[in-house]
Structures are given as structure tokens and as C-alpha cells.
Amino acid sequence: MSRHPTSALAACVWIPLFPLRCEEARHEGLAGSPSALLAPDTTRRLWQVSPLARHTGVKPGMTVSQAIGLCPTLRLLEPDPVHYDEQFAKLLSALTEVSPVVEPAELGLAYVGTDGLEGIHGSAEKIVETIKRTLECWNVGMSEASSFRLGWGVGKFIAWVAASRAKRSEAIVVPIGEEQKFLASQPIAVLPLDPDIHRRLRQLGIRTLGALAALPEEAIAAQFGSVGRRLWLLAAGRISERVVGRISPEPIVAALTFFTPIGERELLIHSLDQLIARALRHPRRIGWRVHALRLRADIEGGGSWLATILLKDPTADGVRIAAPLKTRLEQSPPTGAVERLVLEFTAFAPGTSELQLFARDAQAAARAGQQRALQTAAREIRMRIKRSSLYHIIEVQPWSRLPERRYALIDYEP
């Protein structure tokens, strides 16, 4: 597989509350009233809350009854994760028209690598203007409140902080060499903090990145461990993470449409097993193990359900692929009857890598591409020990009672 392209210079594109903004684009008048999205995994709590609803005291994570008690006019919306995923994919596609190096972070947040674009667009400011024009074209049809924020700088963290401080539909460019000066006045909330560390830092009187960077690195590491050391390096501008472009995989898709929508979990699980078996038999899957997959469902009456799984150990074994999906169906099933079920294998790993021919999914890998797998494994062994150590056992004197005479070893060349 080819290496992923990277870039040291980064532009951060951020659309806060992206799923909620997608809903506002589909429902006329929603942007002007307090609204909230229900959580995808449970219909009893809120996921995203509009600014108008926040002004009434409604917060993410509240139960529906709590939220309605605070804001009786609150409009509640069922989540449609497939729609949000599709809209974000369109955004990423639009950004690739500017740069081939685009890294998605989460819904509504992406990084664009700008190394080498100076010769095409000019200065950093002109590159940012080009990205703004691209976003404005993509933004047609979205709600007015879905306006983006842009930031540019060296590395993803600088770009993210700049975007988080930018005004709606505007950009902040951090000139090269002025990173520490820019970071010094920023609040510590821009760091990837968990609530406990955030609370402890504020108790110590540390409220800006400059105040954190002014402390000795070892003192922060002693107080907060390796996490604290990383936070200090970020605050001091010592870390410059590159944008890593994605190699867009050609997914393998298997779909099943039900003539009568089904809601029984057993039928869904049985259908999932059928889809996995069908996808594993696809010719493009031969010789490759599945690394990432998605299961999505279209729900009767509108709405959708989506589960995205990244397998820790890539595999071509149907049981191991199905296990996390079945767990998700048990814990967070679709909220209604399913009209259509779609399985996608979205990322793959080679059928064998560093002697993984002998791992627990060896049979599946061998079935998928046995000859290529054996050749790769033999080459790895030869490179590691500088000689061939794979042999065939052949029978040369079948009548002999002595094993040493009855059998012989010959070099194995797959």
C-alpha cells in the first residue's frame, strides 16, 4: 500500500455542531428556534444543542424530560448519522479540489495540507481565500448558521487554535515564526483536556497557554505524567503535527433491501451474517484482510442508523468481523424498523504482514490469496535469518523403518 502524503503547513476547517447544522438545512425555520439532536445510541438523552437552546439552560447529555422542563418550545430531532456522513464526505471532496492532502478529524472538522500550494495560489492568505471560496460553494443550501471557521499555521494544533478563535466565515493566519506569541494568550480550553486536568490547572491558577508554558516542563510532567508533558509541549509550540492525507479506499459494498421493514434483532443479525459472507466473497477482497467497516440502516419513516468499526486486528474471518457489529446492535439498536441494511468494507490490510500468515486468521488469509501469502512469508523468513529455512518433507524410502531414511527435506520455494 502506498504511503500517505503529509504536509507540515496546515489549514483547519471547522463547522461547529455540524450534524445539527445539517438538520437546519433540511428543516425550514429550525435555525430560528431552540432545537436539539437526540443521541444516536439512546433516545433518552440529548446529543447536540443549538445556541438558542443553551441560552435556556439546556445542555448536551440531559434527559429529554429535563430539557423540556427547561425549554417547553424545544424542538427534538431524531439523528440521521448516514446523512451527516454523506454531507461531510461532500465537504472533504470539495477540499480535495484545493489540496490532495486532506485529513478528516471528526464530523465538521478537517485539516488541509498546504505544502507546495504557494506556487499555485500564492501566499498563505491567498491559499486561505481559495479554501474560503471552495467552502462558500459547498455551503450553498446549508443553513446560514453553518458558517465555517478557518485557521492556518505550522502543524495541526496551531491551525486548530486559530480556527477556534476565528469569527464566523472568517480566518486567522498565524505567520511562520510567531507561533509562541500567538499561543501565549490563548485559553487552556483549546488543549485536548479531560475535565479533571482542566479543573486541576484552573485550581493552580493556570488559565492561558502562556502561563502553562512558563512553568518548567518537568514540573508539569511530574504533576500530570506523560499527558501533562504533551500538553506543555503543545502550549509551548514545541509540537508540530503534520497533516496526514488519506488514501481513499475503494470500498466493498453489500446491501439488502427488505420488502417488509424488520425490527426483530434476530433477523437483523441473520441479515448481517449474510452481508458479511457476501462481502468476503468479493473478488477485490482476495488477498486482503478487513481493517475498517461500516454498517448503516435506513429506518422506516425516515432517519438512519450507523455503526463504524475499526478492527484492532485486521481479519478475513466472518465471525470476528461480525462480533463488534452484533455488540453494537445489542447495545444500541436502530430506533425503528429497518428498510435497508448496507455493509461496507472501507479499509484493508495485506493478507499477510511480517509472518501474519501464522496468526489466528491464517486460514482465511490463505484461502484469500494462499500463493501470495506464502511467498511473502518465505521472503520475510529469508530476510530475517539470511538463509532458507522452509522445507518440504518428502518420502524417499517408504519401505524403511527408520524415519531418517524414509523421509528427506528439500528446500521449499512457494
ZANU-261476 format. One record per atom (N, C-alpha, C): residue in three letters; x, y, z. Coordinates in steps of 0.2 Angstrom, whole numbers, plus 2048, in hexadecimal, padded with zeros to 3 digits. Layout:
REM ZANU-261476
ALAXYZ...
END
This chain:
REM ZANU-261476
MET8047FA800MET800800800MET804806800SER80380B7FCSER8078117FCSER806815802ARG80C819803ARG80C81D809ARG807823808HIS80582580EHIS80082B80EHIS80483180EPRO802836809PRO80583C809PRO80484180FTHR809845811THR809849817THR80B850815SER80985581ASER80B85C819SER80C85F81FALA811863820ALA813866826ALA80E86D827LEU80D870822LEU808876822LEU801874822ALA7FD876826ALA7F6874827ALA7F1879827ALA7EB878824ALA7E587C824ALA7E0878828CYS7DD87B82DCYS7D8877831CYS7D187A82FVAL7CC87682DVAL7C587782BVAL7C1875830TRP7BD879834TRP7B9877839TRP7B287A838ILE7AD875839ILE7A6877839ILE7A387583FPRO7A2879844PRO7A087684BPRO79987484ALEU79786F84ELEU79086B84ELEU78E869847PHE793866844PHE79286483DPHE78B86083CPRO78A85B83FPRO78485783EPRO77D85B83FLEU77D860844LEU778864845LEU777869840ARG77C86B83DARG77C870837ARG77986C831CYS77B866830CYS77886282BCYS77086282BGLU76E861831GLU767860832GLU763867831GLU76786C833GLU764873832GLU76387582AALA768872827ALA76787281FALA76186F81CARG75F869820ARG75A86581DARG753868820HIS75386B826HIS74C86D829HIS74C875829GLU747877825GLU74687F824GLU74488182BGLY74788782DGLY74588A833GLY74988783ALEU74C882839LEU74F87E83FLEU755883842ALA75988683EALA75E88A840ALA75C890845GLY755892844GLY753898848GLY74F89684ESER75088F850SER74C88D856SER75188885APRO750888861PRO754883865PRO75387C862SER759879861SER75887285FSER75E86E862ALA75D867861ALA762862864ALA76285C860LEU76785885FLEU76885285CLEU76884D862LEU764847861LEU764842865LEU76B83E864ALA76D83B869ALA773837869ALA772831864PRO77782F860PRO77682985BPRO77582385FASP778822865ASP77881B868ASP77281B86DTHR76F82086FTHR769820873THR764826872THR75E825872THR75982A871THR75782E877ARG75B82C87DARG75982F883ARG75D835885ARG762836881ARG76783C883ARG76884087DLEU76B84687ELEU76C84B878LEU77484A876TRP77584B870TRP77B84A86DTRP77E85186CGLN77B855867GLN77D85C865GLN777861867VAL779867869VAL77486C86BVAL776872868SER771876865SER77287C861SER774881866PRO777887864PRO77888C869PRO77288F86CLEU76D890868LEU76689286BLEU76488E871ALA765887870ALA763883875ALA76788387BARG76E88587AARG772885880ARG77188B884HIS76E891881HIS76D897884HIS76789588ATHR763890888THR75E88E88DTHR76088A892GLY766887892GLY769883897GLY76A87C895VAL76787A88FVAL76887388CVAL76F87288ALYS77186C88CLYS77886A88BLYS779863888PRO77E861884PRO77F85A882PRO77F855887GLY77C84F887GLY77C84A88CGLY77684A890MET772850890MET76C850894MET76784B891THR763849896THR75D844894THR758849890VAL75484688CVAL74F849889VAL74A84D88DSER74884A893SER74484D898SER74785389BGLN74D85389DGLN75185889FGLN75185E89BALA75285D894ALA75386288FALA74C86588EILE74786188DILE74086488CILE73E868892GLY740866898GLY73E86A89EGLY74187189ELEU74787189BLEU74B87889BLEU74887C895CYS74787988FCYS74587C889CYS73F878886PRO73987A888PRO733877885PRO73287787DTHR73587C87ATHR73587D873THR73A87A86FLEU73E876873LEU744872870LEU74286D86AARG74586E865ARG74486985FARG74986385FLEU74685D860LEU74B857860LEU74B85485ALEU751852858LEU75284F851LEU755848852GLU75284384EGLU75683D84EGLU75C83D84APRO76283A84CPRO76883B848PRO768837842ASP76B83983DASP76C836836ASP773835834PRO777831838PRO77F831837PRO781830830VAL77D82C82CVAL77F82A825VAL77F831821HIS77A835822HIS77A83B81FHIS77F840821TYR781840827TYR787844829TYR78D842826ASP78E83B826ASP794838823ASP79483A81CGLU78F83A818GLU78F83C811GLU791843810GLN78E847814GLN78F84E813GLN797850815PHE79984D81APHE7A084E81BPHE7A584B816ALA7A3845813ALA7A784380DALA7A7848807LYS7A184B806LYS7A1850801LYS7A5856802LEU7A6858809LEU7AA85D80BLEU7B285B80ALEU7B385580BLEU7BA85380ALEU7BC853803SER7B78507FFSER7B88507F8SER7B98577F5ALA7B685C7F8ALA7B78637F5ALA7BE8667F7LEU7C08647FDLEU7C78667FFLEU7CC8637FBTHR7CB85D7F9THR7D085A7F5THR7D185D7EEGLU7CD8617ECGLU7CD8667E6GLU7D386B7E7VAL7D486C7EEVAL7D98717EFVAL7E086E7F1SER7E08687F4SER7E68657F6SER7E585D7F6PRO7EA8597F4PRO7E98527F4PRO7EA84F7FBVAL7EC853800VAL7EE851807VAL7E885480BVAL7E385080DVAL7DD852811VAL7DD84C816GLU7DC84E81DGLU7DC84A822GLU7D584B826PRO7D0847826PRO7CA84882APRO7CC846831ALA7CA84A836ALA7CB84983DALA7C4846840GLU7BF84A83FGLU7B8848842GLU7B384C83ELEU7AD84A83FLEU7A884D83BLEU7A885583BGLY7A9858836GLY7AA860836GLY7B0862837LEU7B585E838LEU7BC860839LEU7C185D834ALA7C5860831ALA7CA85D82CALA7D086282BTYR7D585F829TYR7DC862828TYR7DE862821VAL7E086781EVAL7E2867817VAL7EA869817GLY7EE864814GLY7F5866814GLY7F686B80ETHR7FA87080FTHR7FB87580ATHR803875808ASP80787080AASP80E870807ASP80E8707FFGLY8118757FCGLY8128757F5GLY80D8797F2LEU80787B7F5LEU80287F7F2LEU8048867F0GLU80A8887F3GLU80C88F7F2GLU80D8917EBGLY80F88C7E7GLY81188D7E0GLY80A88D7DCILE80588B7DFILE7FE88B7DBILE7FA8917DDHIS7FA8927E4HIS7F58977E6HIS7F889D7E9GLY7FF89D7EBGLY8028A27EEGLY8038A27F5SER8038A77F9SER8048A7800SER7FF8A3804ALA8008A380AALA7FC89F80FALA7F58A280FGLU7F58A980FGLU7EE8AC80FGLU7EA8AB808LYS7EE8AA803LYS7EA8A87FCLYS7E88A17FCILE7EC89D7FFILE7EA896800ILE7E4895804VAL7E389980AVAL7DD89980EVAL7D789C80AGLU7D88A1806GLU7D38A4802GLU7D089F7FDTHR7D589B7FATHR7D38957F6THR7CE8907F9ILE7D088E7FFILE7CD889803ILE7C688C805LYS7C6893807LYS7BF896809LYS7BA896803ARG7BD8977FDARG7B88977F7ARG7B68907F6THR7BA88B7F7THR7B88847F6THR7B28837FBLEU7B3885801LEU7AE883806LEU7A8887805GLU7A888D802GLU7A2891801GLU79E88E7FCCYS7A288B7F7CYS79E8877F1CYS79B8817F4TRP79E87D7F9TRP79B8777FCTRP796879801ASN79687F804ASN791881809ASN78B883806VAL78A8847FFVAL7848857FCVAL77F8807FEGLY779882801GLY77487D803GLY77487B80AMET77A87D80DMET77A87C815MET777882818SER77688181FSER773886823SER77888C823GLU776892824GLU77A898825GLU77F89782BALA77C893830ALA780893836ALA78588D836SER78688A830SER78B88582FSER79188882DSER79288E82DSER79889182BSER79E88E82EPHE7A488E82APHE7AA88B82CPHE7AE890830ARG7B388D833ARG7B9891836ARG7BF88E833LEU7C4892831LEU7CA89082ELEU7D0892832GLY7D688E833GLY7DC890836GLY7E288D832TRP7E7890832TRP7ED88E82ETRP7F388F832GLY7F888A832GLY7FE88B835GLY803885834VAL808884838VAL80D87F837VAL80A87983CGLY808874839GLY80586E83DGLY7FE86F83FLYS7FB869840LYS7F4869841LYS7F186C848PHE7F586C84DPHE7F3870853PHE7F3877852ILE7F887A84FILE7F788184EILE7F188384AALA7F087F844ALA7EB880840ALA7E4880843TRP7E387B848TRP7DD87A84CTRP7DC87F850VAL7E1882854VAL7E0887859VAL7DE88D855ALA7E188F84FALA7DF89484BALA7D8894849ALA7D688E847ALA7CF88D844ALA7CA88E84ASER7CC88C850SER7C788C856SER7C6893858ARG7CB898856ARG7CB89F858ARG7C88A3853ALA7C78A084DALA7C58A4847ALA7BD8A6848LYS7BB8AB845LYS7B48AD845LYS7B18A983FARG7AA8A983FARG7A68A583AARG7A88A7833SER7AA8A282FSER7AB8A3828SER7B28A8827GLU7B68A882CGLU7BC8AB82BGLU7C28A782DALA7C88A982CALA7CE8A582DALA7D38A9831ILE7D78A5835ILE7DD8A8838ILE7E38A5836VAL7E88A8833VAL7EF8A6831VAL7F48A7836VAL7F88A2838VAL7FD8A383DVAL8048A3839PRO8078A8838PRO80D8A9834PRO8138A4837ILE8168A1832ILE81C89C834ILE8218A0839GLY82289D83FGLY8278A1843GLY8248A4849GLU81D8A5848GLU8198A984EGLU8158A4852GLU81689E851GLU812899855GLU81189A85CGLN81789B85FGLN81789B867GLN8138A2869LYS8158A7865LYS8118AD867LYS80A8AD866PHE8078A9861PHE8008A8860PHE7FD8A4866LEU80189E867LEU7FE89A86CLEU7FE89C873ALA8028A1875ALA8038A387CALA7FD8A687FSER7F98A987BSER7F28AC87DSER7EC8A887DGLN7ED8A287AGLN7E789E879GLN7E589A880PRO7DF899881PRO7DC895887PRO7DE88E886ILE7DF88B88CILE7E188488DILE7DC87F88AALA7D6882889ALA7D087E886ALA7D187B87FVAL7D687F87CVAL7D887C875VAL7DC876875LEU7DF87487BLEU7E286E87BLEU7DE86887BPRO7E0862879PRO7DC85C87APRO7DC859881LEU7D885D886LEU7D885B88DLEU7D285788FASP7D3853894ASP7CD850897ASP7CB85489CPRO7C585489FPRO7C28588A4PRO7C68588AAASP7C98538ACASP7CD8538B2ASP7D38578B2ILE7D78568ACILE7DD85A8ABILE7DC8628ABHIS7D68638A7HIS7D486A8A6HIS7D386D8ADARG7CF8698B1ARG7CD86C8B8ARG7D486D8BCARG7D88688BCARG7DF8698C0ARG7E386F8BDLEU7E38708B7LEU7E78768B4LEU7E487C8B7ARG7DD87D8B6ARG7DA8838B8ARG7DB8848C0GLN7DB87F8C4GLN7DD87F8CBGLN7E48828CCLEU7E88808C8LEU7EF8838C8LEU7F088A8C6GLY7EA88D8C3GLY7EB8938C1GLY7ED8948BAILE7ED88E8B6ILE7F088E8AFILE7EA88F8AAARG7E98948A7ARG7E38958A3ARG7E589789BTHR7EB89889ATHR7EE899893THR7F3894891LEU7F489388BLEU7FA88F889LEU80189288AGLY80189888AGLY80789C88CGLY80989A894ALA80489A898ALA80589989FALA8078928A0LEU80588D89CLEU80788689CLEU80E88589AALA80F888894ALA816888891ALA81B88B895ALA81989089AALA81E89389EALA82188F8A4LEU81D8898A5LEU81F8858ABLEU8248808A8PRO82987D8ACPRO82E8788AAPRO82A8728A7GLU82D86F8A2GLU82A86989FGLU82A8648A3GLU82F8638A7GLU82F85D8ACGLU82A85D8B1ALA8298638B3ALA8248648B9ALA81D8628B6ILE81B8648B0ILE8158628ADILE81585A8ACALA81A8588AAALA81A8508A9ALA81A84D8B0ALA81D84F8B5ALA81C84C8BBALA81584C8BEGLN8128528BDGLN80B8538BFGLN80684F8BBPHE80784F8B5PHE80184C8B0PHE8048468ACGLY80A8448ADGLY80D83E8A9GLY80E8408A2SER80E83B89DSER80F83B896SER80A840893VAL804840895VAL7FF844892VAL80184B894GLY80384D89AGLY80585489BGLY80B856897ARG810851896ARG815853892ARG81385588BARG80E851888ARG80C853881ARG80885A881LEU80485B886LEU801861887LEU805867887TRP80B86688BTRP81086C88CTRP81386D885LEU815867881LEU81886887BLEU81386C876LEU80D86A876LEU80886D872LEU808875873ALA80787687AALA80687D87CALA80C88187AALA81287E87BALA819882879ALA81A882871GLY81687F86DGLY81787F866GLY81D87B864ARG81E876868ARG824871867ARG82186B862ILE81B86A862ILE81986485EILE815867857SER817864852SER81486684BSER812860847GLU80C85E849GLU80A858846GLU80885983EARG80A85583AARG809856833ARG802853831VAL7FF85682CVAL7F9854829VAL7FA84D825VAL7F6848826VAL7F7842823VAL7F284181EGLY7F3841818GLY7EE840813GLY7EB838813ARG7E5837811ARG7E3831811ARG7E382E80AILE7E4827809ILE7E4824803ILE7DD821803SER7D98247FESER7D28237FESER7D181B7FCPRO7CE817800PRO7CD8107FEPRO7C780F7FAGLU7C880A7F6GLU7C28087F2GLU7BE8037F6PRO7B88057F9PRO7B58017FDPRO7B27FB7FAILE7B17F67FEILE7AD7F07FBILE7A67F17FFVAL7A17F17FBVAL79A7F27FDVAL7957EC7FCALA7927EA801ALA78C7E5801ALA7867E8804ALA7817E8801ALA77A7EB803ALA7757E6803LEU7707E7807LEU76A7E2807LEU7647E7809THR75F7E7804THR7597EA805THR7537E6807PHE74F7E780CPHE74A7E380EPHE7437E680BPHE7407E1809PHE7397E3806PHE7347E580CTHR7357E2812THR7317E4817THR7377E681DPRO7367ED81FPRO73B7EF824PRO73B7EA82AILE7417E982DILE7427E4832ILE7457E8838GLY7437E683EGLY7457E9844GLY7487E3849GLU7477DD847GLU7497D884CGLU7517D784CARG7547D7851ARG75B7D7852ARG75E7D184FGLU75B7CB850GLU75D7C584DGLU75E7C5845LEU7597C8842LEU7597C883BLEU75E7CD838LEU75F7D383CLEU7657D783ALEU76B7D483BILE76C7D0840ILE7737CC841ILE7747C783BHIS76E7C483AHIS76F7BF834HIS7707C282ESER76D7C882CSER76F7CC826SER7767CE826LEU7787D082CLEU77F7D282CLEU7847CD82AASP7837C782DASP7877C182BASP7877C0824GLN7817C1820GLN7817C0819GLN7857C5816LEU7857CB818LEU7887D1815LEU7907D0815ILE7927CE81BILE7997CD81CILE79C7C7818ALA7987C2817ALA79A7BC813ALA79B7BE80CARG7967C280AARG7967C5803ARG79C7C9801ALA79D7CE806ALA7A27D3805ALA7A97CF805LEU7AA7CA809LEU7B07C680ALEU7B27C2803ARG7AD7C1800ARG7AD7BD7F9ARG7AF7C17F3HIS7AF7C87F4HIS7B07CD7EFHIS7B77CC7ECPRO7B87CC7E6PRO7BF7CB7E3PRO7C47D07E5ARG7C27D67E6ARG7C77DB7E8ARG7C97DA7EFARG7C67D67F3ARG7C87D47FAARG7CD7CF7FAILE7CE7CB7F5ILE7D37C67F5ILE7DA7C87F7GLY7DD7C57FBGLY7E47C77FDGLY7E47CC802TRP7DF7CF805TRP7DF7D5809TRP7DA7D380FARG7DC7D6815ARG7D87D581BARG7D57DC81CVAL7CF7DB820VAL7CB7E1821VAL7CD7E5827HIS7CE7EC826HIS7D17F082CHIS7CB7F482FALA7C77F782AALA7C27FC82CALA7BB7FA829LEU7B67FB82CLEU7AF7FA829LEU7AA7FE82CARG7A57FE828ARG79F80282AARG7987FE829LEU7947FF82DLEU78D7FC82CLEU78880182DARG784802828ARG77F808828ARG778805827ALA77380882AALA76C806829ALA76880B827ASP76380B822ASP75E810821ASP75880E825ILE755812829ILE75081182DILE74981382AGLU74480F82BGLU73E810828GLU73B81782BGLY73981B826GLY736822828GLY73B827828GLY741825826GLY74782A826GLY74C82982CGLY75182C82BGLY75782B830GLY75B82582ESER761825832SER76581F831SER76981D837TRP76D818836TRP77181583CTRP778814839LEU77D81583CLEU78481483ALEU78981183FALA78C80C83DALA79280A842ALA79880983ETHR79D80D840THR7A480C83DTHR7A9809842ILE7AC80483FILE7B07FF843ILE7B77FF840LEU7BC800844LEU7C3800842LEU7C67FA846LEU7C87F4842LEU7CA7EE846LEU7D17EF848LYS7D37ED84ELYS7D97ED851LYS7DE7E984DASP7DB7E384CASP7DF7DE848ASP7DC7DD841PRO7DE7DF83CPRO7DB7DE835PRO7DA7D6834THR7D47D4831THR7D37CD831THR7CE7CC82AALA7CE7C6828ALA7CA7C4823ALA7C57BF825ASP7C57BE82CASP7C07B982FASP7B97BC830GLY7B47B982EGLY7AD7BC82EGLY7AB7BD835VAL7AD7B883AVAL7AA7B8841VAL7AD7BE844ARG7B47C0843ARG7B77C5847ARG7B57CC844ILE7B37CC83DILE7B17D283BILE7AA7D483EALA7A67CF83EALA79F7D0841ALA79E7D1848ALA7A37CF84CALA7A37D0853ALA7A17D7856PRO7A67DC854PRO7A47E3856PRO79E7E6853LEU79C7E484DLEU7967E684BLEU7907E384ELYS7907DD850LYS78A7DA854LYS78A7DD85BTHR7907DF85ETHR7907E2864THR78C7E9864ARG78E7ED85EARG78B7F385DARG7837F285CLEU7817ED859LEU77A7EC858LEU7767EA85EGLU77A7E7863GLU7777E5869GLU7767EB86EGLN77C7EF86EGLN77C7F5873GLN7787FB870SER7797FC86ASER775802867SER772801860PRO76C7FD860PRO7697FB85APRO766801857PRO764800850PRO76080684DPRO75A807850THR75880D850THR752810854THR74B80E851GLY74C80B84BGLY745809847GLY747803843ALA74280183FALA7427FB83AALA7477FD835VAL74B7F9832VAL7507FA82DVAL74D7F8826GLU74E7FC822GLU74C7FB81BGLU7527F9817ARG7587FB818ARG75E7F9814ARG7647F9819LEU7687F4818LEU76E7F381CLEU7747F2817VAL7797F6818VAL77F7F7814VAL7857F6818LEU7897F1815LEU7907F0818LEU7957F2814GLU79A7F6816GLU7A07F8812GLU7A77F6816PHE7AB7F3812PHE7B27F2814PHE7B67F9811THR7B87FD815THR7BB803813THR7C3804813ALA7C67FF817ALA7CD7FF817ALA7D07F8818PHE7D67F7815PHE7D87F0815PHE7E07F0817ALA7E27EA819ALA7E97E981BALA7EB7E3816PRO7F27E2815PRO7F47DD811PRO7F27D6814GLY7F17D1810GLY7EF7CA812GLY7F47C7817THR7FB7CA816THR8007C781BTHR8057CD81CSER8077CE822SER80C7D3823SER8107D1829GLU8177D1828GLU81C7CF82DGLU8197C8830LEU8197C382CLEU8177BC82ELEU8107BC831GLN80C7C082FGLN8057BF832GLN8017BA82ELEU8057B682ALEU8027B0827LEU8017AB82CPHE8057AB832PHE8047A7837PHE8007A983DALA7FC7AF83CALA7F87B2841ALA7F17AE841ARG7ED7B0846ARG7E77AC847ARG7E27AC841ASP7E37B183CASP7DE7B1836ASP7E27AF830ALA7E77AA831ALA7EB7A782CALA7E77A4826GLN7E27A0829GLN7DE79C824GLN7DA7A181FALA7D87A6822ALA7D47AB81EALA7D97AE819ALA7DF7B081BALA7E37B4817ALA7E67AF811ALA7E77A9813ALA7E97A480EALA7E47A3809ARG7DE7A280BARG7D97A1806ARG7D87A7802ALA7D97AD804ALA7D87B3800ALA7DE7B47FBGLY7E47B27FDGLY7E97B37F8GLY7EF7AF7FBGLN7EE7A87FBGLN7F37A37FEGLN7FA7A47FBGLN7FB7A47F4GLN8017A47F1GLN8057AB7F3ARG8027B07F2ARG8057B77F4ARG8077B77FBALA8027B47FFALA8047B4807ALA80A7B0808LEU80B7AA805LEU8107A6806LEU8177A9804GLN8167AC7FEGLN81C7B07FBGLN81F7B5800THR81A7B9802THR81C7BF807THR81F7BC80DALA81C7B7810ALA81F7B4816ALA8267B1815ALA8267AE810ALA82D7AB80EALA8327B080DARG8317B580AARG8357BB809ARG8377BE810GLU8327BF814GLU8347C281BGLU8387BD81FILE8377B781FILE83C7B2822ILE8437B3820ARG8437B3819ARG84A7B3816ARG84E7B9817MET84A7BF818MET84D7C5819MET8507C6820ARG84C7C2825ARG84D7C382CARG8537BE82EILE8547B882BILE8597B482DILE85E7B2828LYS85E7B6822LYS8637B681DLYS8647AF81AARG85F7AB81BARG85F7A4817ARG8587A1817SER85779D812SER851799812SER850794817SER84A79581BSER849790820SER84278D81FLEU83F78D819LEU83978A818LEU83B783814TYR83877E816TYR839778812TYR833774811HIS83377080BHIS82E76B80AHIS83076480DILE82C760810ILE82D75A813ILE82B75580DILE82F75180AILE82D74C805ILE82F745807GLU82C740805GLU82D739806GLU832737801VAL838734803VAL83C7327FEVAL83D72A7FFGLN83D727805GLN83D720806GLN83771E80APRO83171D807PRO82B71B80BPRO82C71580ETRP83071080CTRP83170A80FTRP835709815SER83970F816SER83E70F81CSER83A710823ARG83C70D828ARG83A70E82EARG83D714832LEU84271682FLEU84671C833LEU843722830PRO840727834PRO83E72D831PRO84373182DGLU849731830GLU84F73582CGLU850733825ARG84E72C824ARG84F72A81DARG84972A819ARG84372A81CARG83D72A819ARG83B731816TYR83D73681ATYR83B73D818TYR841741816ALA841746812ALA84674B811ALA843752811LEU847757812LEU84575E811LEU84876180BILE844765807ILE846768802ILE844770803ASP848774800ASP84677B801ASP83F77D7FETYR83C781801TYR8357837FFTYR83578A7FCGLU83378A7F6GLU8327907F2GLU82B7917F0PRO8277957F3PRO8207967F1PRO81F7997EA
END
